[in-house]
Amino acid sequence: MNILPLSRLPIGKTGRVVQLNAHGPQRRRMLDLGLIQGTEVQALQKSPAGDPIAYFIRGAVIALRGEDANKITVEC
């Protein structure tokens, strides 16, 4: 298995959250979105400019900026 930042998860692939490297309000927001250890996340598509990227998380499509997605470690 590969361990990588969520921002590097290839489009169409699914990864499982291993760790959040954010603190304070940003960490709280990620937890509120359901990004807890073990959550499956699928990279759906990039915006035309490449940032943000749409992810399928717990039944919802969520767009995350690259700087936020870099703080989420996944295994795939």
All heavy atoms as a GROMACS GRO file, in nm:
protein
  577
    1MET      N    1   0.084  -0.120   0.000
    1MET     CA    2   0.000   0.000   0.000
    1MET      C    3   0.087   0.125   0.000
    1MET      O    4   0.193   0.127   0.061
    1MET     CB    5  -0.090   0.003   0.123
    1MET     CG    6  -0.201  -0.096   0.118
    1MET     SD    7  -0.325  -0.054   0.240
    1MET     CE    8  -0.426  -0.198   0.221
    2ASN      N    9   0.037   0.226  -0.067
    2ASN     CA   10   0.108   0.354  -0.075
    2ASN      C   11   0.049   0.452   0.026
    2ASN      O   12  -0.072   0.460   0.041
    2ASN     CB   13   0.094   0.416  -0.214
    2ASN     CG   14   0.166   0.336  -0.320
    2ASN    OD1   15   0.265   0.271  -0.292
    2ASN    ND2   16   0.116   0.340  -0.441
    3ILE      N   17   0.134   0.526   0.094
    3ILE     CA   18   0.092   0.633   0.184
    3ILE      C   19   0.128   0.764   0.115
    3ILE      O   20   0.243   0.784   0.076
    3ILE     CB   21   0.165   0.625   0.320
    3ILE    CG1   22   0.144   0.488   0.385
    3ILE    CG2   23   0.122   0.739   0.411
    3ILE    CD1   24   0.006   0.464   0.441
    4LEU      N   25   0.028   0.853   0.098
    4LEU     CA   26   0.051   0.979   0.028
    4LEU      C   27  -0.049   1.084   0.074
    4LEU      O   28  -0.151   1.051   0.133
    4LEU     CB   29   0.041   0.959  -0.124
    4LEU     CG   30  -0.084   0.889  -0.176
    4LEU    CD1   31  -0.161   0.982  -0.266
    4LEU    CD2   32  -0.043   0.767  -0.252
    5PRO      N   33  -0.021   1.212   0.046
    5PRO     CA   34  -0.117   1.316   0.078
    5PRO      C   35  -0.240   1.302  -0.011
    5PRO      O   36  -0.230   1.259  -0.126
    5PRO     CB   37  -0.045   1.447   0.046
    5PRO     CG   38   0.095   1.412   0.011
    5PRO     CD   39   0.103   1.266  -0.010
    6LEU      N   40  -0.355   1.336   0.040
    6LEU     CA   41  -0.479   1.326  -0.036
    6LEU      C   42  -0.471   1.401  -0.168
    6LEU      O   43  -0.525   1.356  -0.269
    6LEU     CB   44  -0.596   1.378   0.048
    6LEU     CG   45  -0.734   1.373  -0.017
    6LEU    CD1   46  -0.772   1.231  -0.056
    6LEU    CD2   47  -0.838   1.432   0.076
    7SER      N   48  -0.400   1.511  -0.171
    7SER     CA   49  -0.388   1.590  -0.293
    7SER      C   50  -0.320   1.513  -0.407
    7SER      O   51  -0.335   1.549  -0.523
    7SER     CB   52  -0.311   1.719  -0.266
    7SER     OG   53  -0.180   1.689  -0.222
    8ARG      N   54  -0.246   1.407  -0.375
    8ARG     CA   55  -0.175   1.328  -0.476
    8ARG      C   56  -0.248   1.200  -0.512
    8ARG      O   57  -0.198   1.122  -0.594
    8ARG     CB   58  -0.034   1.296  -0.427
    8ARG     CG   59   0.043   1.426  -0.405
    8ARG     CD   60   0.191   1.418  -0.415
    8ARG     NE   61   0.235   1.333  -0.522
    8ARG     CZ   62   0.344   1.255  -0.514
    8ARG    NH1   63   0.414   1.253  -0.403
    8ARG    NH2   64   0.381   1.181  -0.616
    9LEU      N   65  -0.367   1.178  -0.454
    9LEU     CA   66  -0.446   1.060  -0.487
    9LEU      C   67  -0.494   1.073  -0.632
    9LEU      O   68  -0.557   1.173  -0.668
    9LEU     CB   69  -0.567   1.049  -0.392
    9LEU     CG   70  -0.656   0.926  -0.407
    9LEU    CD1   71  -0.579   0.799  -0.366
    9LEU    CD2   72  -0.780   0.941  -0.319
   10PRO      N   73  -0.464   0.976  -0.718
   10PRO     CA   74  -0.504   0.986  -0.858
   10PRO      C   75  -0.657   0.992  -0.875
   10PRO      O   76  -0.731   0.928  -0.800
   10PRO     CB   77  -0.448   0.858  -0.922
   10PRO     CG   78  -0.341   0.812  -0.828
   10PRO     CD   79  -0.386   0.855  -0.692
   11ILE      N   80  -0.700   1.068  -0.974
   11ILE     CA   81  -0.843   1.079  -1.004
   11ILE      C   82  -0.898   0.940  -1.034
   11ILE      O   83  -0.838   0.862  -1.108
   11ILE     CB   84  -0.867   1.174  -1.124
   11ILE    CG1   85  -0.813   1.314  -1.093
   11ILE    CG2   86  -1.015   1.179  -1.161
   11ILE    CD1   87  -0.875   1.382  -0.973
   12GLY      N   88  -1.013   0.909  -0.972
   12GLY     CA   89  -1.076   0.779  -0.990
   12GLY      C   90  -1.035   0.676  -0.887
   12GLY      O   91  -1.098   0.570  -0.876
   13LYS      N   92  -0.931   0.702  -0.810
   13LYS     CA   93  -0.883   0.608  -0.709
   13LYS      C   94  -0.944   0.639  -0.573
   13LYS      O   95  -0.986   0.751  -0.545
   13LYS     CB   96  -0.731   0.613  -0.698
   13LYS     CG   97  -0.658   0.572  -0.823
   13LYS     CD   98  -0.674   0.426  -0.848
   13LYS     CE   99  -0.593   0.385  -0.970
   13LYS     NZ  100  -0.605   0.245  -1.000
   14THR      N  101  -0.946   0.538  -0.489
   14THR     CA  102  -0.998   0.551  -0.353
   14THR      C  103  -0.886   0.528  -0.254
   14THR      O  104  -0.803   0.438  -0.273
   14THR     CB  105  -1.112   0.450  -0.329
   14THR    OG1  106  -1.216   0.474  -0.422
   14THR    CG2  107  -1.168   0.462  -0.188
   15GLY      N  108  -0.884   0.609  -0.150
   15GLY     CA  109  -0.787   0.593  -0.043
   15GLY      C  110  -0.857   0.594   0.092
   15GLY      O  111  -0.974   0.632   0.102
   16ARG      N  112  -0.787   0.552   0.194
   16ARG     CA  113  -0.841   0.548   0.330
   16ARG      C  114  -0.758   0.643   0.416
   16ARG      O  115  -0.636   0.637   0.414
   16ARG     CB  116  -0.833   0.406   0.384
   16ARG     CG  117  -0.903   0.385   0.515
   16ARG     CD  118  -0.904   0.238   0.554
   16ARG     NE  119  -0.964   0.153   0.455
   16ARG     CZ  120  -1.095   0.125   0.447
   16ARG    NH1  121  -1.177   0.178   0.536
   16ARG    NH2  122  -1.143   0.045   0.355
   17VAL      N  123  -0.828   0.730   0.489
   17VAL     CA  124  -0.760   0.830   0.573
   17VAL      C  125  -0.678   0.760   0.681
   17VAL      O  126  -0.728   0.673   0.753
   17VAL     CB  127  -0.861   0.927   0.638
   17VAL    CG1  128  -0.791   1.023   0.733
   17VAL    CG2  129  -0.937   1.004   0.531
   18VAL      N  130  -0.551   0.800   0.690
   18VAL     CA  131  -0.460   0.746   0.790
   18VAL      C  132  -0.438   0.850   0.901
   18VAL      O  133  -0.435   0.817   1.018
   18VAL     CB  134  -0.324   0.708   0.726
   18VAL    CG1  135  -0.225   0.664   0.831
   18VAL    CG2  136  -0.344   0.602   0.621
   19GLN      N  137  -0.422   0.978   0.860
   19GLN     CA  138  -0.388   1.081   0.958
   19GLN      C  139  -0.428   1.219   0.908
   19GLN      O  140  -0.423   1.246   0.788
   19GLN     CB  141  -0.237   1.077   0.981
   19GLN     CG  142  -0.186   1.174   1.084
   19GLN     CD  143  -0.036   1.160   1.104
   19GLN    OE1  144   0.033   1.089   1.029
   19GLN    NE2  145   0.016   1.227   1.204
   20LEU      N  146  -0.466   1.306   1.003
   20LEU     CA  147  -0.490   1.448   0.974
   20LEU      C  148  -0.374   1.526   1.033
   20LEU      O  149  -0.341   1.510   1.150
   20LEU     CB  150  -0.620   1.497   1.038
   20LEU     CG  151  -0.751   1.443   0.983
   20LEU    CD1  152  -0.867   1.505   1.060
   20LEU    CD2  153  -0.765   1.471   0.837
   21ASN      N  154  -0.314   1.612   0.953
   21ASN     CA  155  -0.201   1.693   0.999
   21ASN      C  156  -0.240   1.839   1.010
   21ASN      O  157  -0.160   1.927   0.982
   21ASN     CB  158  -0.083   1.676   0.903
   21ASN     CG  159  -0.039   1.532   0.893
   21ASN    OD1  160  -0.021   1.466   0.994
   21ASN    ND2  161  -0.023   1.483   0.772
   22ALA      N  162  -0.363   1.864   1.049
   22ALA     CA  163  -0.414   2.001   1.065
   22ALA      C  164  -0.445   2.025   1.212
   22ALA      O  165  -0.463   1.931   1.289
   22ALA     CB  166  -0.538   2.021   0.979
   23HIS      N  167  -0.454   2.152   1.247
   23HIS     CA  168  -0.481   2.189   1.387
   23HIS      C  169  -0.587   2.299   1.392
   23HIS      O  170  -0.612   2.368   1.293
   23HIS     CB  171  -0.352   2.238   1.453
   23HIS     CG  172  -0.243   2.136   1.449
   23HIS    ND1  173  -0.238   2.029   1.534
   23HIS    CD2  174  -0.135   2.123   1.367
   23HIS    CE1  175  -0.133   1.955   1.505
   23HIS    NE2  176  -0.068   2.011   1.403
   24GLY      N  177  -0.645   2.316   1.509
   24GLY     CA  178  -0.739   2.425   1.532
   24GLY      C  179  -0.865   2.414   1.448
   24GLY      O  180  -0.916   2.304   1.424
   25PRO      N  181  -0.917   2.528   1.402
   25PRO     CA  182  -1.043   2.531   1.326
   25PRO      C  183  -1.037   2.449   1.196
   25PRO      O  184  -1.136   2.389   1.157
   25PRO     CB  185  -1.064   2.679   1.294
   25PRO     CG  186  -0.981   2.753   1.392
   25PRO     CD  187  -0.867   2.663   1.428
   26GLN      N  188  -0.920   2.445   1.135
   26GLN     CA  189  -0.907   2.367   1.012
   26GLN      C  190  -0.926   2.218   1.040
   26GLN      O  191  -0.993   2.148   0.964
   26GLN     CB  192  -0.770   2.392   0.950
   26GLN     CG  193  -0.754   2.329   0.813
   26GLN     CD  194  -0.621   2.361   0.752
   26GLN    OE1  195  -0.519   2.362   0.821
   26GLN    NE2  196  -0.620   2.386   0.623
   27ARG      N  197  -0.870   2.168   1.149
   27ARG     CA  198  -0.887   2.028   1.188
   27ARG      C  199  -1.033   2.000   1.220
   27ARG      O  200  -1.089   1.899   1.180
   27ARG     CB  201  -0.798   1.994   1.307
   27ARG     CG  202  -0.809   1.849   1.349
   27ARG     CD  203  -0.715   1.819   1.467
   27ARG     NE  204  -0.727   1.683   1.512
   27ARG     CZ  205  -0.661   1.581   1.459
   27ARG    NH1  206  -0.579   1.600   1.359
   27ARG    NH2  207  -0.679   1.459   1.505
   28ARG      N  208  -1.097   2.091   1.292
   28ARG     CA  209  -1.238   2.076   1.328
   28ARG      C  210  -1.324   2.065   1.202
   28ARG      O  211  -1.413   1.983   1.194
   28ARG     CB  212  -1.281   2.195   1.415
   28ARG     CG  213  -1.428   2.209   1.441
   28ARG     CD  214  -1.503   2.102   1.519
   28ARG     NE  215  -1.431   2.016   1.606
   28ARG     CZ  216  -1.465   1.889   1.632
   28ARG    NH1  217  -1.572   1.835   1.578
   28ARG    NH2  218  -1.394   1.816   1.711
   29ARG      N  219  -1.296   2.149   1.102
   29ARG     CA  220  -1.372   2.147   0.977
   29ARG      C  221  -1.357   2.011   0.907
   29ARG      O  222  -1.453   1.954   0.859
   29ARG     CB  223  -1.326   2.259   0.884
   29ARG     CG  224  -1.399   2.258   0.750
   29ARG     CD  225  -1.356   2.377   0.663
   29ARG     NE  226  -1.414   2.363   0.532
   29ARG     CZ  227  -1.353   2.313   0.425
   29ARG    NH1  228  -1.227   2.275   0.435
   29ARG    NH2  229  -1.414   2.303   0.310
   30MET      N  230  -1.233   1.961   0.903
   30MET     CA  231  -1.210   1.831   0.840
   30MET      C  232  -1.283   1.720   0.912
   30MET      O  233  -1.342   1.632   0.850
   30MET     CB  234  -1.060   1.801   0.834
   30MET     CG  235  -0.985   1.889   0.738
   30MET     SD  236  -0.809   1.853   0.742
   30MET     CE  237  -0.748   1.976   0.628
   31LEU      N  238  -1.280   1.724   1.043
   31LEU     CA  239  -1.352   1.624   1.122
   31LEU      C  240  -1.503   1.635   1.098
   31LEU      O  241  -1.572   1.533   1.086
   31LEU     CB  242  -1.319   1.638   1.271
   31LEU     CG  243  -1.175   1.605   1.309
   31LEU    CD1  244  -1.150   1.644   1.455
   31LEU    CD2  245  -1.144   1.458   1.286
   32ASP      N  246  -1.554   1.757   1.089
   32ASP     CA  247  -1.696   1.778   1.062
   32ASP      C  248  -1.737   1.724   0.925
   32ASP      O  249  -1.851   1.682   0.904
   32ASP     CB  250  -1.733   1.926   1.070
   32ASP     CG  251  -1.731   1.981   1.212
   32ASP    OD1  252  -1.729   1.900   1.307
   32ASP    OD2  253  -1.729   2.104   1.228
   33LEU      N  254  -1.644   1.724   0.829
   33LEU     CA  255  -1.670   1.670   0.696
   33LEU      C  256  -1.666   1.517   0.695
   33LEU      O  257  -1.697   1.455   0.594
   33LEU     CB  258  -1.568   1.723   0.594
   33LEU     CG  259  -1.577   1.872   0.562
   33LEU    CD1  260  -1.459   1.913   0.475
   33LEU    CD2  261  -1.708   1.904   0.492
   34GLY      N  262  -1.627   1.457   0.807
   34GLY     CA  263  -1.621   1.312   0.816
   34GLY      C  264  -1.485   1.255   0.787
   34GLY      O  265  -1.470   1.134   0.768
   35LEU      N  266  -1.384   1.340   0.781
   35LEU     CA  267  -1.248   1.294   0.751
   35LEU      C  268  -1.180   1.246   0.879
   35LEU      O  269  -1.097   1.315   0.937
   35LEU     CB  270  -1.168   1.405   0.685
   35LEU     CG  271  -1.210   1.435   0.542
   35LEU    CD1  272  -1.154   1.568   0.496
   35LEU    CD2  273  -1.165   1.324   0.450
   36ILE      N  274  -1.219   1.128   0.921
   36ILE     CA  275  -1.158   1.067   1.039
   36ILE      C  276  -1.081   0.943   0.994
   36ILE      O  277  -1.097   0.896   0.881
   36ILE     CB  278  -1.264   1.030   1.146
   36ILE    CG1  279  -1.365   0.932   1.088
   36ILE    CG2  280  -1.332   1.154   1.199
   36ILE    CD1  281  -1.462   0.877   1.190
   37GLN      N  282  -0.996   0.893   1.080
   37GLN     CA  283  -0.914   0.777   1.045
   37GLN      C  284  -1.002   0.662   0.998
   37GLN      O  285  -1.103   0.629   1.062
   37GLN     CB  286  -0.830   0.734   1.165
   37GLN     CG  287  -0.728   0.629   1.132
   37GLN     CD  288  -0.635   0.601   1.248
   37GLN    OE1  289  -0.654   0.650   1.358
   37GLN    NE2  290  -0.533   0.522   1.222
   38GLY      N  291  -0.967   0.603   0.884
   38GLY     CA  292  -1.041   0.490   0.830
   38GLY      C  293  -1.147   0.526   0.726
   38GLY      O  294  -1.199   0.439   0.659
   39THR      N  295  -1.177   0.654   0.711
   39THR     CA  296  -1.277   0.698   0.614
   39THR      C  297  -1.226   0.679   0.472
   39THR      O  298  -1.113   0.714   0.441
   39THR     CB  299  -1.313   0.847   0.634
   39THR    OG1  300  -1.368   0.863   0.764
   39THR    CG2  301  -1.412   0.896   0.531
   40GLU      N  302  -1.310   0.623   0.385
   40GLU     CA  303  -1.273   0.609   0.244
   40GLU      C  304  -1.302   0.739   0.171
   40GLU      O  305  -1.408   0.800   0.190
   40GLU     CB  306  -1.350   0.494   0.180
   40GLU     CG  307  -1.298   0.359   0.221
   40GLU     CD  308  -1.354   0.247   0.135
   40GLU    OE1  309  -1.433   0.273   0.042
   40GLU    OE2  310  -1.318   0.132   0.163
   41VAL      N  311  -1.209   0.779   0.087
   41VAL     CA  312  -1.219   0.903   0.009
   41VAL      C  313  -1.185   0.869  -0.136
   41VAL      O  314  -1.081   0.806  -0.162
   41VAL     CB  315  -1.122   1.011   0.061
   41VAL    CG1  316  -1.132   1.137  -0.022
   41VAL    CG2  317  -1.147   1.041   0.207
   42GLN      N  318  -1.271   0.911  -0.229
   42GLN     CA  319  -1.244   0.889  -0.370
   42GLN      C  320  -1.221   1.023  -0.439
   42GLN      O  321  -1.300   1.116  -0.422
   42GLN     CB  322  -1.360   0.817  -0.438
   42GLN     CG  323  -1.336   0.790  -0.585
   42GLN     CD  324  -1.453   0.725  -0.654
   42GLN    OE1  325  -1.562   0.718  -0.600
   42GLN    NE2  326  -1.431   0.676  -0.773
   43ALA      N  327  -1.113   1.034  -0.514
   43ALA     CA  328  -1.085   1.154  -0.593
   43ALA      C  329  -1.171   1.149  -0.718
   43ALA      O  330  -1.160   1.054  -0.797
   43ALA     CB  331  -0.937   1.162  -0.628
   44LEU      N  332  -1.257   1.249  -0.737
   44LEU     CA  333  -1.350   1.248  -0.850
   44LEU      C  334  -1.300   1.326  -0.970
   44LEU      O  335  -1.294   1.272  -1.080
   44LEU     CB  336  -1.486   1.304  -0.807
   44LEU     CG  337  -1.563   1.224  -0.702
   44LEU    CD1  338  -1.693   1.295  -0.668
   44LEU    CD2  339  -1.590   1.083  -0.751
   45GLN      N  340  -1.268   1.452  -0.951
   45GLN     CA  341  -1.222   1.533  -1.064
   45GLN      C  342  -1.156   1.660  -1.015
   45GLN      O  343  -1.184   1.709  -0.907
   45GLN     CB  344  -1.337   1.567  -1.157
   45GLN     CG  345  -1.440   1.662  -1.098
   45GLN     CD  346  -1.557   1.685  -1.193
   45GLN    OE1  347  -1.609   1.591  -1.250
   45GLN    NE2  348  -1.596   1.809  -1.208
   46LYS      N  349  -1.069   1.713  -1.102
   46LYS     CA  350  -1.003   1.840  -1.074
   46LYS      C  351  -1.083   1.950  -1.141
   46LYS      O  352  -1.146   1.929  -1.243
   46LYS     CB  353  -0.861   1.842  -1.131
   46LYS     CG  354  -0.765   1.752  -1.060
   46LYS     CD  355  -0.627   1.767  -1.115
   46LYS     CE  356  -0.530   1.678  -1.040
   46LYS     NZ  357  -0.392   1.698  -1.085
   47SER      N  358  -1.077   2.069  -1.084
   47SER     CA  359  -1.137   2.185  -1.149
   47SER      C  360  -1.053   2.217  -1.273
   47SER      O  361  -0.940   2.171  -1.285
   47SER     CB  362  -1.141   2.305  -1.054
   47SER     OG  363  -1.011   2.354  -1.035
   48PRO      N  364  -1.105   2.297  -1.366
   48PRO     CA  365  -1.028   2.330  -1.486
   48PRO      C  366  -0.890   2.388  -1.456
   48PRO      O  367  -0.795   2.365  -1.530
   48PRO     CB  368  -1.116   2.432  -1.558
   48PRO     CG  369  -1.255   2.396  -1.515
   48PRO     CD  370  -1.241   2.350  -1.371
   49ALA      N  371  -0.878   2.462  -1.348
   49ALA     CA  372  -0.748   2.520  -1.310
   49ALA      C  373  -0.661   2.422  -1.232
   49ALA      O  374  -0.547   2.451  -1.202
   49ALA     CB  375  -0.770   2.647  -1.229
   50GLY      N  376  -0.717   2.306  -1.195
   50GLY     CA  377  -0.642   2.205  -1.120
   50GLY      C  378  -0.659   2.211  -0.970
   50GLY      O  379  -0.619   2.120  -0.900
   51ASP      N  380  -0.719   2.317  -0.920
   51ASP     CA  381  -0.738   2.332  -0.775
   51ASP      C  382  -0.865   2.414  -0.753
   51ASP      O  383  -0.876   2.522  -0.813
   51ASP     CB  384  -0.617   2.404  -0.714
   51ASP     CG  385  -0.615   2.400  -0.562
   51ASP    OD1  386  -0.648   2.293  -0.508
   51ASP    OD2  387  -0.579   2.500  -0.500
   52PRO      N  388  -0.965   2.368  -0.682
   52PRO     CA  389  -0.966   2.252  -0.593
   52PRO      C  390  -0.996   2.121  -0.668
   52PRO      O  391  -1.022   2.120  -0.787
   52PRO     CB  392  -1.080   2.285  -0.497
   52PRO     CG  393  -1.175   2.366  -0.577
   52PRO     CD  394  -1.088   2.446  -0.672
   53ILE      N  395  -0.995   2.013  -0.590
   53ILE     CA  396  -1.029   1.880  -0.641
   53ILE      C  397  -1.155   1.834  -0.567
   53ILE      O  398  -1.169   1.856  -0.447
   53ILE     CB  399  -0.914   1.780  -0.616
   53ILE    CG1  400  -0.788   1.827  -0.691
   53ILE    CG2  401  -0.953   1.639  -0.659
   53ILE    CD1  402  -0.665   1.742  -0.664
   54ALA      N  403  -1.246   1.771  -0.641
   54ALA     CA  404  -1.370   1.717  -0.583
   54ALA      C  405  -1.343   1.575  -0.533
   54ALA      O  406  -1.285   1.493  -0.605
   54ALA     CB  407  -1.482   1.718  -0.686
   55TYR      N  408  -1.388   1.548  -0.411
   55TYR     CA  409  -1.373   1.416  -0.349
   55TYR      C  410  -1.509   1.366  -0.304
   55TYR      O  411  -1.594   1.444  -0.262
   55TYR     CB  412  -1.281   1.424  -0.226
   55TYR     CG  413  -1.141   1.468  -0.257
   55TYR    CD1  414  -1.103   1.601  -0.243
   55TYR    CD2  415  -1.046   1.377  -0.301
   55TYR    CE1  416  -0.974   1.642  -0.272
   55TYR    CE2  417  -0.915   1.418  -0.330
   55TYR     CZ  418  -0.881   1.550  -0.315
   55TYR     OH  419  -0.754   1.591  -0.343
   56PHE      N  420  -1.528   1.234  -0.310
   56PHE     CA  421  -1.649   1.170  -0.260
   56PHE      C  422  -1.617   1.118  -0.121
   56PHE      O  423  -1.532   1.030  -0.105
   56PHE     CB  424  -1.692   1.056  -0.353
   56PHE     CG  425  -1.824   0.996  -0.317
   56PHE    CD1  426  -1.941   1.066  -0.337
   56PHE    CD2  427  -1.831   0.868  -0.264
   56PHE    CE1  428  -2.063   1.010  -0.304
   56PHE    CE2  429  -1.952   0.812  -0.231
   56PHE     CZ  430  -2.069   0.882  -0.250
   57ILE      N  431  -1.683   1.177  -0.020
   57ILE     CA  432  -1.656   1.145   0.120
   57ILE      C  433  -1.788   1.117   0.190
   57ILE      O  434  -1.874   1.206   0.198
   57ILE     CB  435  -1.584   1.262   0.191
   57ILE    CG1  436  -1.457   1.301   0.117
   57ILE    CG2  437  -1.555   1.227   0.336
   57ILE    CD1  438  -1.398   1.434   0.161
   58ARG      N  439  -1.805   0.995   0.238
   58ARG     CA  440  -1.924   0.959   0.316
   58ARG      C  441  -2.055   1.002   0.250
   58ARG      O  442  -2.141   1.062   0.312
   58ARG     CB  443  -1.915   1.015   0.457
   58ARG     CG  444  -1.800   0.957   0.536
   58ARG     CD  445  -1.804   1.006   0.681
   58ARG     NE  446  -1.700   0.941   0.756
   58ARG     CZ  447  -1.724   0.839   0.841
   58ARG    NH1  448  -1.843   0.794   0.859
   58ARG    NH2  449  -1.622   0.786   0.907
   59GLY      N  450  -2.068   0.976   0.121
   59GLY     CA  451  -2.193   1.003   0.051
   59GLY      C  452  -2.210   1.145   0.000
   59GLY      O  453  -2.315   1.179  -0.054
   60ALA      N  454  -2.110   1.229   0.015
   60ALA     CA  455  -2.119   1.368  -0.031
   60ALA      C  456  -1.997   1.403  -0.116
   60ALA      O  457  -1.889   1.347  -0.097
   60ALA     CB  458  -2.127   1.463   0.088
   61VAL      N  459  -2.016   1.494  -0.210
   61VAL     CA  460  -1.904   1.543  -0.290
   61VAL      C  461  -1.854   1.672  -0.226
   61VAL      O  462  -1.931   1.767  -0.207
   61VAL     CB  463  -1.947   1.568  -0.437
   61VAL    CG1  464  -1.831   1.627  -0.516
   61VAL    CG2  465  -1.995   1.439  -0.500
   62ILE      N  466  -1.727   1.675  -0.192
   62ILE     CA  467  -1.665   1.788  -0.122
   62ILE      C  468  -1.545   1.835  -0.204
   62ILE      O  469  -1.464   1.754  -0.248
   62ILE     CB  470  -1.615   1.745   0.018
   62ILE    CG1  471  -1.725   1.682   0.101
   62ILE    CG2  472  -1.551   1.862   0.091
   62ILE    CD1  473  -1.836   1.774   0.141
   63ALA      N  474  -1.533   1.965  -0.224
   63ALA     CA  475  -1.417   2.021  -0.293
   63ALA      C  476  -1.317   2.069  -0.189
   63ALA      O  477  -1.353   2.143  -0.097
   63ALA     CB  478  -1.458   2.136  -0.383
   64LEU      N  479  -1.193   2.026  -0.203
   64LEU     CA  480  -1.087   2.068  -0.111
   64LEU      C  481  -0.973   2.131  -0.190
   64LEU      O  482  -0.932   2.080  -0.294
   64LEU     CB  483  -1.031   1.948  -0.034
   64LEU     CG  484  -1.122   1.880   0.067
   64LEU    CD1  485  -1.055   1.756   0.123
   64LEU    CD2  486  -1.158   1.976   0.179
   65ARG      N  487  -0.923   2.242  -0.138
   65ARG     CA  488  -0.805   2.306  -0.198
   65ARG      C  489  -0.683   2.218  -0.174
   65ARG      O  490  -0.678   2.143  -0.076
   65ARG     CB  491  -0.782   2.443  -0.136
   65ARG     CG  492  -0.892   2.542  -0.169
   65ARG     CD  493  -0.869   2.672  -0.099
   65ARG     NE  494  -0.878   2.646   0.046
   65ARG     CZ  495  -0.846   2.732   0.140
   65ARG    NH1  496  -0.802   2.851   0.109
   65ARG    NH2  497  -0.856   2.701   0.267
   66GLY      N  498  -0.586   2.233  -0.260
   66GLY     CA  499  -0.464   2.153  -0.248
   66GLY      C  500  -0.395   2.170  -0.114
   66GLY      O  501  -0.348   2.073  -0.056
   67GLU      N  502  -0.391   2.292  -0.062
   67GLU     CA  503  -0.323   2.315   0.065
   67GLU      C  504  -0.393   2.244   0.180
   67GLU      O  505  -0.328   2.201   0.275
   67GLU     CB  506  -0.308   2.464   0.095
   67GLU     CG  507  -0.438   2.536   0.125
   67GLU     CD  508  -0.418   2.683   0.154
   67GLU    OE1  509  -0.388   2.757   0.060
   67GLU    OE2  510  -0.432   2.722   0.271
   68ASP      N  511  -0.526   2.227   0.172
   68ASP     CA  512  -0.599   2.151   0.274
   68ASP      C  513  -0.580   2.001   0.254
   68ASP      O  514  -0.558   1.926   0.350
   68ASP     CB  515  -0.747   2.186   0.271
   68ASP     CG  516  -0.774   2.330   0.310
   68ASP    OD1  517  -0.694   2.388   0.387
   68ASP    OD2  518  -0.876   2.386   0.266
   69ALA      N  519  -0.590   1.956   0.130
   69ALA     CA  520  -0.576   1.814   0.099
   69ALA      C  521  -0.435   1.763   0.132
   69ALA      O  522  -0.418   1.645   0.163
   69ALA     CB  523  -0.611   1.788  -0.047
   70ASN      N  524  -0.335   1.850   0.127
   70ASN     CA  525  -0.198   1.811   0.163
   70ASN      C  526  -0.186   1.772   0.310
   70ASN      O  527  -0.092   1.704   0.348
   70ASN     CB  528  -0.100   1.924   0.132
   70ASN     CG  529  -0.057   1.926  -0.012
   70ASN    OD1  530  -0.055   1.824  -0.080
   70ASN    ND2  531  -0.024   2.044  -0.061
   71LYS      N  532  -0.278   1.817   0.391
   71LYS     CA  533  -0.272   1.791   0.535
   71LYS      C  534  -0.344   1.662   0.574
   71LYS      O  535  -0.356   1.632   0.692
   71LYS     CB  536  -0.328   1.911   0.612
   71LYS     CG  537  -0.244   2.035   0.590
   71LYS     CD  538  -0.300   2.154   0.660
   71LYS     CE  539  -0.210   2.275   0.631
   71LYS     NZ  540  -0.263   2.398   0.687
   72ILE      N  541  -0.393   1.589   0.475
   72ILE     CA  542  -0.464   1.464   0.499
   72ILE      C  543  -0.381   1.353   0.436
   72ILE      O  544  -0.351   1.356   0.317
   72ILE     CB  545  -0.605   1.467   0.437
   72ILE    CG1  546  -0.685   1.583   0.494
   72ILE    CG2  547  -0.676   1.334   0.458
   72ILE    CD1  548  -0.809   1.618   0.415
   73THR      N  549  -0.341   1.256   0.517
   73THR     CA  550  -0.262   1.144   0.468
   73THR      C  551  -0.353   1.025   0.445
   73THR      O  552  -0.436   0.992   0.530
   73THR     CB  553  -0.151   1.106   0.570
   73THR    OG1  554  -0.076   1.223   0.599
   73THR    CG2  555  -0.061   0.998   0.516
   74VAL      N  556  -0.341   0.962   0.326
   74VAL     CA  557  -0.424   0.846   0.292
   74VAL      C  558  -0.335   0.730   0.248
   74VAL      O  559  -0.220   0.748   0.208
   74VAL     CB  560  -0.526   0.879   0.180
   74VAL    CG1  561  -0.624   0.984   0.226
   74VAL    CG2  562  -0.458   0.921   0.052
   75GLU      N  563  -0.391   0.611   0.256
   75GLU     CA  564  -0.325   0.493   0.199
   75GLU      C  565  -0.413   0.440   0.089
   75GLU      O  566  -0.535   0.443   0.097
   75GLU     CB  567  -0.300   0.386   0.306
   75GLU     CG  568  -0.424   0.326   0.367
   75GLU     CD  569  -0.394   0.221   0.473
   75GLU    OE1  570  -0.276   0.198   0.506
   75GLU    OE2  571  -0.490   0.161   0.524
   76CYS      N  572  -0.350   0.396  -0.017
   76CYS     CA  573  -0.427   0.341  -0.129
   76CYS      C  574  -0.356   0.219  -0.188
   76CYS      O  575  -0.244   0.192  -0.158
   76CYS     CB  576  -0.448   0.445  -0.237
   76CYS     SG  577  -0.299   0.512  -0.311
   0.00000   0.00000   0.00000
